[in-house]
Amino acid sequence: MGARIAIIVSATVGLILIVCAIYVLKIRKKGIGSLITFRIASTQSSEANLLHNNLTRGSSLELPVFSFKCIENATKNFCTRNKLGEGGFGPVYKGVLSNRQEVAIKRLSRSSGQGIEEFKNEITLISGLQHRNLVKLMGFCIHGEEKLLIHEYMSNRSLDVFIFGSRSNDKAALSWNERYSIIEGIARGLLYLHRDSRLKIIHRDLKTSNILLDEDMNPKISDFGMARIFGGNQTIANTNKIAGTYGYMSPEYAIQGIFSEKSDVFSYGVILLEIISSKRNSSYCHSEDSFNLLDHAWQLWNEGKILEFPDPKVVGSLETPTQVVRCILVGLLCVQEHANYRPNTATIVSMLCSDTVLPSPKRPAYSCKDRSLDDPNLSPWSRNFVTISNVEGR
């Protein structure tokens, strides 16, 4: 009898040890072996406890919470050598967890103006999204006044570095195939936000510095601090707190605070034209005839000189310019002055990935040109080449 009890006890203890070992291995495999459970990590912050409770109440959210000590170790106490850059949120650092997994850590700056509500908003939005063209949120940390977001690490940094910055030289310049892949990837990520995710999300701050590139140059949309959720059949909203980036904001949002899917589409159109030209819209100045990059592209289109718009490095490597011209037209359709004329994201993806003919674009926002050029009959390109019956699609 005693021997039987001893066998049962031994088997039970052995089973418990096996379960514990499996649990530890599973945690390490996920790359969060250095995490402390939420209640331990946040004992110094009632704000963090409140945030966690609000996020998880009535939901299936399972977002890891990192201890501040873990973050300090990962960044070597926020060493300047690990600083990747700085945005509206605050500085971003590269970190390496105890299991050698690389991460990007965004540290909220006290001067950023982003408080607990915006921080909570970004966590709520990103944690519920899963798409290959969106940056993955791995966890967060609140420690006293410190608020941090932990993302997957993007080894190729942001898109603006490649088209405007240190990696835009001849040796590192993006090929047309890479540019087209990025253009399409951003569109698919935006389509997911607007139509395919369980939440309809308007990003409100799309720009090249918020497009990150992984080791395979796949684009991922990041920075959801200003994003807003649309419920049900909602298609438009407005705000008295206009916040965005000069050169990327649609006129209805910049002037009236009105935002919608079409305001994101405008920002996407600016990005598309910047990718093709390797020029920044906000600082572009060609001549007194072109007020900005959008105006310049539209002017060249109307003059039949559209192949003067792309980066010469792009044009020189092409056998046929058809795809480049098509993308420029899509960009011009996205930045039209009136939101109703712009295509939605589903139509954008369709236009990029098919041979459907496109409509002639109307004048872009912030254009200083003669409005007589709005007349599509003045376009030197055949309307048989650029016309479709319904821009909006389904």
C-alpha positions as CSV (number, residue, x, y, z in Angstrom):
1,M,0.0,0.0,0.0
2,G,2.8,2.4,1.0
3,A,4.7,1.6,-2.2
4,R,1.6,2.3,-4.3
5,I,1.2,5.7,-2.6
6,A,4.8,6.5,-3.2
7,I,4.4,5.7,-6.9
8,I,1.3,7.9,-7.2
9,V,3.1,10.8,-5.5
10,S,6.2,10.4,-7.6
11,A,4.1,10.3,-10.8
12,T,2.2,13.4,-9.7
13,V,5.3,15.4,-8.9
14,G,6.9,14.3,-12.2
15,L,3.8,15.4,-14.1
16,I,3.9,18.8,-12.4
17,L,7.6,19.3,-13.3
18,I,7.0,18.3,-16.9
19,V,4.1,20.8,-17.2
20,C,6.2,23.6,-15.6
21,A,9.1,22.8,-18.0
22,I,6.8,23.0,-21.0
23,Y,5.4,26.3,-19.8
24,V,8.8,27.8,-19.4
25,L,10.0,26.6,-22.8
26,K,6.8,28.0,-24.4
27,I,7.4,31.4,-22.8
28,R,11.0,31.5,-24.1
29,K,10.0,30.4,-27.5
30,K,7.6,33.3,-27.7
31,G,10.6,35.6,-27.0
32,I,9.3,36.9,-23.7
33,G,11.4,34.9,-21.3
34,S,12.6,38.0,-19.6
35,L,9.1,39.3,-19.0
36,I,7.7,39.5,-15.5
37,T,3.9,38.9,-15.1
38,F,1.8,42.0,-15.2
39,R,1.0,42.3,-11.5
40,I,4.7,42.1,-10.6
41,A,5.8,44.4,-13.4
42,S,3.3,47.1,-12.6
43,T,3.2,47.1,-8.9
44,Q,4.7,50.6,-8.9
45,S,2.0,52.0,-11.2
46,S,-1.7,52.1,-10.4
47,E,-2.1,53.7,-13.8
48,A,-0.7,50.6,-15.5
49,N,-3.0,48.3,-13.5
50,L,-6.0,50.5,-14.5
51,L,-4.9,50.5,-18.2
52,H,-4.4,46.7,-18.2
53,N,-7.9,46.2,-16.6
54,N,-9.5,48.5,-19.1
55,L,-7.8,46.7,-22.0
56,T,-8.6,43.2,-20.9
57,R,-12.1,43.7,-19.5
58,G,-14.6,41.8,-21.7
59,S,-12.0,40.9,-24.3
60,S,-9.5,38.2,-25.3
61,L,-6.5,40.5,-25.3
62,E,-3.3,38.8,-24.3
63,L,-0.7,41.4,-24.6
64,P,2.5,40.9,-22.7
65,V,3.6,43.6,-20.3
66,F,7.3,44.1,-19.9
67,S,9.0,45.2,-16.7
68,F,11.0,48.4,-16.9
69,K,14.1,46.6,-15.7
70,C,13.7,44.3,-18.8
71,I,13.6,47.4,-21.0
72,E,16.6,48.9,-19.4
73,N,18.6,45.7,-19.9
74,A,17.4,45.3,-23.5
75,T,18.5,48.9,-24.5
76,K,21.6,49.0,-22.2
77,N,19.9,51.7,-20.2
78,F,18.7,53.6,-23.3
79,C,22.2,53.9,-24.7
80,T,22.4,56.5,-27.4
81,R,24.1,54.0,-29.7
82,N,20.9,52.0,-29.6
83,K,18.7,55.0,-30.6
84,L,17.1,54.4,-34.0
85,G,15.4,57.7,-34.4
86,E,12.8,60.0,-33.0
87,G,9.2,60.7,-34.0
88,G,6.1,62.5,-32.7
89,F,5.7,59.8,-30.0
90,G,9.3,60.1,-28.8
91,P,12.6,58.4,-29.2
92,V,12.8,54.8,-30.6
93,Y,15.5,52.4,-29.4
94,K,16.7,49.0,-30.6
95,G,16.6,46.4,-27.8
96,V,17.8,42.9,-27.5
97,L,15.9,40.6,-25.1
98,S,17.5,38.0,-22.9
99,N,16.7,35.3,-25.5
100,R,18.5,37.5,-28.2
101,Q,15.3,38.6,-29.9
102,E,15.6,42.0,-31.4
103,V,12.8,44.6,-30.7
104,A,12.1,48.2,-31.3
105,I,11.1,50.2,-28.2
106,K,9.2,53.5,-28.4
107,R,9.6,55.7,-25.3
108,L,6.9,58.3,-24.8
109,S,8.4,61.7,-24.6
110,R,6.9,64.0,-21.9
111,S,6.9,66.8,-24.5
112,S,5.0,64.8,-27.1
113,G,1.6,65.7,-25.8
114,Q,0.5,62.1,-26.0
115,G,-1.0,61.0,-22.7
116,I,-2.5,57.9,-21.2
117,E,-5.6,58.0,-23.5
118,E,-3.5,58.2,-26.7
119,F,-1.1,55.5,-25.3
120,K,-4.1,53.3,-24.5
121,N,-5.6,54.0,-27.9
122,E,-2.5,52.8,-29.7
123,I,-2.3,49.6,-27.7
124,T,-6.0,48.8,-28.1
125,L,-5.8,49.3,-31.9
126,I,-2.5,47.5,-32.7
127,S,-3.1,44.6,-30.4
128,G,-6.2,43.6,-32.3
129,L,-4.6,43.8,-35.7
130,Q,-2.7,41.0,-37.6
131,H,-1.5,41.7,-41.1
132,R,1.8,41.2,-42.9
133,N,1.8,44.9,-43.8
134,L,1.3,46.2,-40.3
135,V,4.0,46.4,-37.6
136,K,3.3,43.9,-34.8
137,L,3.0,45.2,-31.2
138,M,4.8,42.7,-28.9
139,G,3.9,44.4,-25.6
140,F,4.1,47.6,-23.5
141,C,5.4,48.9,-20.2
142,I,4.3,51.6,-17.8
143,H,6.6,52.4,-14.9
144,G,5.8,55.6,-13.0
145,E,5.9,58.4,-15.6
146,E,7.5,56.0,-18.2
147,K,5.3,54.7,-21.0
148,L,6.8,52.4,-23.6
149,L,5.7,50.3,-26.6
150,I,7.6,47.2,-27.7
151,H,7.4,46.4,-31.4
152,E,8.9,43.9,-33.8
153,Y,12.3,45.2,-35.0
154,M,12.5,46.4,-38.6
155,S,16.1,46.0,-39.8
156,N,15.8,48.3,-42.8
157,R,14.4,51.2,-40.8
158,S,11.8,53.5,-42.5
159,L,11.0,54.2,-46.1
160,D,12.0,57.8,-46.0
161,V,15.6,56.7,-45.4
162,F,15.7,54.9,-48.7
163,I,14.0,57.5,-50.9
164,F,15.2,60.8,-49.2
165,G,18.0,59.9,-46.8
166,S,21.4,58.2,-46.5
167,R,20.3,55.1,-48.4
168,S,19.0,56.9,-51.5
169,N,22.3,57.0,-53.3
170,D,23.0,55.1,-56.5
171,K,24.4,52.0,-54.8
172,A,21.5,51.6,-52.3
173,A,18.7,53.1,-54.4
174,L,15.5,51.1,-54.6
175,S,14.8,49.3,-57.9
176,W,11.5,49.7,-59.6
177,N,10.4,46.2,-58.5
178,E,11.2,47.1,-54.9
179,R,9.3,50.3,-55.2
180,Y,6.3,48.7,-56.7
181,S,6.2,46.0,-54.1
182,I,6.3,48.7,-51.4
183,I,3.5,50.7,-53.1
184,E,1.3,47.6,-53.3
185,G,2.1,46.4,-49.8
186,I,1.2,49.7,-48.2
187,A,-2.1,49.7,-50.2
188,R,-2.9,46.2,-48.9
189,G,-2.1,47.2,-45.3
190,L,-4.4,50.2,-45.7
191,L,-7.1,48.0,-47.2
192,Y,-7.0,45.8,-44.2
193,L,-7.4,48.8,-41.8
194,H,-10.3,50.2,-43.8
195,R,-12.2,47.1,-44.9
196,D,-10.9,43.7,-43.8
197,S,-10.1,43.9,-40.1
198,R,-12.7,43.5,-37.4
199,L,-12.3,47.2,-36.7
200,K,-12.5,50.0,-39.3
201,I,-9.5,52.1,-38.6
202,I,-8.5,55.5,-40.0
203,H,-4.8,56.0,-39.5
204,R,-4.7,59.8,-39.9
205,D,-0.9,60.1,-40.0
206,L,0.4,58.0,-43.0
207,K,3.8,59.2,-44.2
208,T,7.0,57.7,-45.4
209,S,8.6,57.8,-41.9
210,N,5.7,55.7,-40.6
211,I,6.3,53.0,-43.2
212,L,8.9,50.5,-41.9
213,L,10.8,47.9,-43.9
214,D,11.7,44.5,-42.8
215,E,14.8,42.5,-43.9
216,D,13.0,41.5,-47.1
217,M,12.0,45.1,-47.8
218,N,8.3,44.3,-47.0
219,P,6.5,47.5,-46.0
220,K,4.7,47.7,-42.6
221,I,2.5,50.6,-41.5
222,S,3.3,51.8,-38.0
223,D,2.5,54.5,-35.4
224,F,-1.2,54.3,-34.6
225,G,-1.2,57.0,-31.9
226,M,-3.6,59.2,-33.9
227,A,-5.7,56.4,-35.4
228,R,-9.4,56.4,-34.9
229,I,-12.0,53.5,-35.0
230,F,-15.1,53.9,-37.1
231,G,-18.1,52.0,-36.0
232,G,-20.9,50.3,-38.0
233,N,-21.7,52.2,-41.1
234,Q,-19.7,55.3,-40.1
235,T,-17.8,56.8,-43.0
236,I,-16.7,60.2,-41.8
237,A,-15.9,62.1,-38.6
238,N,-14.4,65.4,-37.6
239,T,-12.3,66.8,-34.8
240,N,-11.3,70.1,-33.3
241,K,-7.8,68.7,-32.5
242,I,-6.1,68.5,-35.9
243,A,-2.8,66.7,-35.7
244,G,-0.8,65.4,-38.6
245,T,2.2,66.0,-40.8
246,Y,2.6,68.8,-43.3
247,G,2.6,67.6,-46.8
248,Y,0.5,64.5,-46.2
249,M,-2.8,65.9,-44.8
250,S,-5.8,66.1,-47.0
251,P,-7.3,69.6,-47.4
252,E,-10.6,68.6,-45.7
253,Y,-8.7,67.4,-42.7
254,A,-6.2,70.2,-42.5
255,I,-8.8,72.9,-42.9
256,Q,-12.0,71.5,-41.4
257,G,-10.8,68.6,-39.2
258,I,-12.9,66.2,-41.3
259,F,-11.3,62.7,-41.7
260,S,-12.4,59.5,-43.4
261,E,-11.0,56.7,-45.5
262,K,-10.5,59.2,-48.2
263,S,-8.2,61.3,-46.1
264,D,-5.9,58.3,-45.6
265,V,-6.2,57.7,-49.4
266,F,-4.9,61.2,-49.9
267,S,-1.9,60.5,-47.7
268,Y,-1.3,57.3,-49.5
269,G,-1.3,59.1,-52.9
270,V,1.4,61.5,-51.6
271,I,3.5,58.6,-50.4
272,L,3.1,56.9,-53.8
273,L,4.3,59.9,-55.7
274,E,7.2,60.4,-53.4
275,I,8.3,56.8,-53.8
276,I,8.2,57.1,-57.6
277,S,10.0,60.5,-57.8
278,S,12.3,60.2,-54.7
279,K,11.3,63.7,-53.8
280,R,9.6,65.0,-50.7
281,N,6.3,66.8,-51.3
282,S,6.6,69.2,-48.3
283,S,9.9,70.6,-49.5
284,Y,9.6,70.3,-53.2
285,C,10.0,73.3,-55.4
286,H,10.5,72.9,-59.2
287,S,9.4,76.2,-60.6
288,E,6.9,79.0,-60.3
289,D,4.5,76.8,-62.3
290,S,4.5,74.0,-59.8
291,F,3.5,74.7,-56.2
292,N,4.4,71.3,-54.9
293,L,5.2,67.7,-56.0
294,L,1.5,66.9,-56.6
295,D,1.1,70.0,-58.7
296,H,4.2,69.1,-60.7
297,A,3.1,65.6,-61.4
298,W,-0.3,66.8,-62.6
299,Q,1.2,69.5,-64.7
300,L,3.5,67.0,-66.4
301,W,0.5,64.7,-67.0
302,N,-1.4,67.5,-68.7
303,E,1.6,68.4,-70.9
304,G,2.2,64.8,-72.0
305,K,5.6,64.7,-70.2
306,I,4.7,62.3,-67.4
307,L,7.9,60.2,-67.9
308,E,9.9,63.2,-66.6
309,F,8.3,62.7,-63.2
310,P,9.9,59.4,-62.0
311,D,13.4,59.2,-60.5
312,P,15.8,58.9,-63.4
313,K,17.3,55.8,-61.8
314,V,13.9,54.2,-62.0
315,V,13.2,55.1,-65.7
316,G,16.6,54.0,-66.8
317,S,16.1,50.4,-65.6
318,L,12.7,49.8,-67.2
319,E,12.0,47.9,-70.4
320,T,8.5,49.5,-70.6
321,P,7.2,52.5,-68.6
322,T,3.6,51.3,-68.5
323,Q,3.5,50.2,-64.9
324,V,5.2,53.4,-63.7
325,V,2.8,55.6,-65.6
326,R,-0.1,53.6,-64.2
327,C,1.2,54.1,-60.6
328,I,1.6,57.8,-61.2
329,L,-2.0,58.0,-62.3
330,V,-3.2,56.1,-59.3
331,G,-1.3,58.6,-57.1
332,L,-2.9,61.5,-58.9
333,L,-6.3,60.0,-58.5
334,C,-5.7,59.6,-54.7
335,V,-4.6,63.3,-54.2
336,Q,-7.5,64.9,-56.1
337,E,-8.8,68.0,-54.3
338,H,-12.3,66.7,-53.6
339,A,-12.6,63.6,-51.4
340,N,-15.5,62.2,-53.4
341,Y,-13.4,61.9,-56.5
342,R,-10.7,59.8,-54.8
343,P,-10.9,56.0,-55.1
344,N,-11.3,53.9,-52.0
345,T,-8.6,51.5,-50.9
346,A,-10.3,48.4,-52.4
347,T,-10.3,50.2,-55.8
348,I,-6.7,51.3,-55.4
349,V,-5.6,47.7,-54.9
350,S,-7.6,46.6,-57.9
351,M,-6.1,49.4,-60.1
352,L,-2.6,48.5,-59.0
353,C,-3.0,44.8,-59.6
354,S,-5.0,44.7,-62.9
355,D,-4.9,46.2,-66.4
356,T,-8.2,48.0,-65.9
357,V,-8.1,51.3,-67.7
358,L,-8.2,54.4,-65.4
359,P,-10.0,57.8,-65.4
360,S,-8.1,61.0,-66.0
361,P,-7.2,62.7,-62.7
362,K,-8.7,66.0,-61.8
363,R,-6.6,68.8,-60.2
364,P,-4.8,67.8,-57.0
365,A,-5.3,69.6,-53.7
366,Y,-3.1,72.6,-53.0
367,S,-2.6,73.2,-56.7
368,C,-1.9,76.7,-58.0
369,K,-2.5,75.9,-61.7
370,D,-5.3,77.3,-63.9
371,R,-8.5,75.4,-63.3
372,S,-9.1,75.1,-67.0
373,L,-6.7,72.1,-66.8
374,D,-9.4,70.3,-64.9
375,D,-11.0,69.7,-68.3
376,P,-10.2,66.0,-69.1
377,N,-10.4,66.8,-72.8
378,L,-7.1,68.6,-72.5
379,S,-5.2,65.5,-71.5
380,P,-2.9,64.4,-74.3
381,W,-3.2,60.8,-73.2
382,S,-6.0,58.6,-74.9
383,R,-9.0,58.2,-72.7
384,N,-9.2,54.7,-74.0
385,F,-5.9,54.1,-72.2
386,V,-7.0,55.6,-68.9
387,T,-10.7,55.3,-68.4
388,I,-12.8,52.9,-66.2
389,S,-16.5,53.1,-65.7
390,N,-16.6,53.2,-61.9
391,V,-13.7,54.4,-59.7
392,E,-15.3,53.5,-56.4
393,G,-15.8,49.8,-57.0
394,R,-17.3,47.5,-54.4
